[in-house]
Amino acid sequence: MAKASKAGATTLTAPSDREIVITRVFDAPRRLIFEAWTNPEHLPHWMLGPGGWTMPVCEIHLRPGGAWHFSWRHSDGTEMEMRGVYQEIVPPERLVSTESWGCDWPETLNTLTLSEEEGKTTITNTVLYPSKEARDAALQTGMKEGMSLSFDRLAEYLRNMT
């Protein structure tokens, strides 16, 4: 396992025709990050887009086969939502679930791994798309910027978690 590097930078790579891998190192133990990622009390505080968004719906049934559903609302009235089903849950190190944004977006399989070393936790989120075309379309949405903003908020939120 690679040694944890400096916290703060979100990286996005496309290691295959159908995958996107997002990584970030946090100055926090993985148990806190897992809690922030899987508890509906915490997610609405950090998983948001650029200014003006709220998360009025955050439903999580954290068990294999359990569903999750998130809905965001912008101050201009725009709404968006995503949902999925948990496939595998290994606290505090691994979370596998499907993800669907609805409409014309295909369902993905997301694998989140949390590895901790010397008090720092590396998040690796692998998103598997059904095709290269779907992956390429996702890359054009500004997902890196959105993930970076959310991860910046998560880093700040983790500092205040007890």
N, C-alpha and C positions, 0 to 999 in steps of 0.2 A: 504494500500500500504506500502510495506517495505521501510524503510528509505534508501536512497542512501548510499552505502558504499564507501570505498576508491577507487579512480579511478586507472585503470591500468591493472587489471588481466582479461584476457578473459577466460570464463569458457564454457565448452561444456558438456551437459548432454543428456541422452537418457531416457526421462520420460515415454515413451511407446515403443511398438514394432515398431512403424512407424515414430517416431519423433526424431529430434535432436533439442536441444535448445541451442543457443549460446548467452551469455550475456557478457556485458562489461559496466563499468561505465566510463563516460568521464567528465572532468572538462570543460563543455561547455553547453550552453543552447540548448535545443532540436531543436529550429528553425534553428540554424547553422548546426546541424547534419543532419536534414532533407534536408536542402539546399545542403550540401556536398554529400548526398546520392542520390539526385534526379536531380542534375544539371550536364549536360555533360561537363560543363566547369571545374567542380571540381573532378569528379570521377577518371579520368585518373591520377591524382596526388597521389592517395592513394590506390586505389583498384588494387593492383599488387601482384604478387607472389614474390619469392625470387629474388635476383639480376638478372639483365639482361632482365627484361620484360618491355614492353611498352604496352599501350592500344591505338592503332591507330583508332579503331572504338568504339565510345561511342554514341549510338543513343537512345534518350529517348523521348517518346511521352506521357507525364505525364497527363493521363486522363483515367478514367475507359474504358477498351477496347483498350487502346493505347498500342503499342508494345515497347519493349526495346531490344537492341542488343548490346552486348559488344564483342570485339575481342581483344585478346592479341597476341603479337609477342615477342619471345625470341631472344636474340642476336645470337643464334645458328640456327635461321630459324624456329624453332618450333612455331606452331600457335595453338590457341584454342579459342573457342567462346562459348557464351551462349546467350540465348534469352528467352523472355517470354512476357506475357501480363498482364497489370495491371487490377486487379479485383476491388480493393477498394483503395481510396486515401483520407485520412483525415489529411491534414497538420495541425500542424507538429507532429502528434502523431501516425499515423498508415499508413502502406503501405502493401497491399496484392497483390501478383503477382504469376504467374506461373514461373517456371524456367526449362529450358531444355538445357543440354550440348550437345545434339545430340547423334549420334552413338548409342551405346547400353544403354546409361543412360536414366532412366525413367524421366518423367516430375514430378516436385515437386510443392507443394503449399507453398509459403513462406509468413510468416506474421511477419512484422517488427513493433514493438511498441517502442515508445520513451516516457519515463516518466521522468519528471524533478522534482527535489526537491533540494532546497538550492543551485541552480546554477550548480548542477551535473545532468547529464542525463544518465539514464540506457537504453541501447539498449538491447532489447530481440528479437532475430530473431529465430522464430520457423519454421523448415523445415519439412513438412509432406511428407513422401514417400508413394508410392502405396503398398509397402510390407516391411516386416521385412528384407527380403533378400536384397532389394535395399538400405534400411537404413544401414544395416551392411556393404555392399560394399562401401558406401560413407564414413563410419567411417574408412575404411582401406586406404583412399586416402591421408591422411595427412591434412585433411581439418582444423583441429584445429590449426595446425602450420601455415597454410596459412591464416586463418582468423586472428590469433594473429598478424602476420606480417602486414596485411592490417590495422588492428585496431591500431597498433602502429603508422603506417604512418598517419592514420586518426587523431589520437590524436595530432601528430606534426602539421599536416596541419591545424587543427582547431585553434591552437595557432596563426597562421598567417592570418586567415580569419578576415575580418573586418565586 
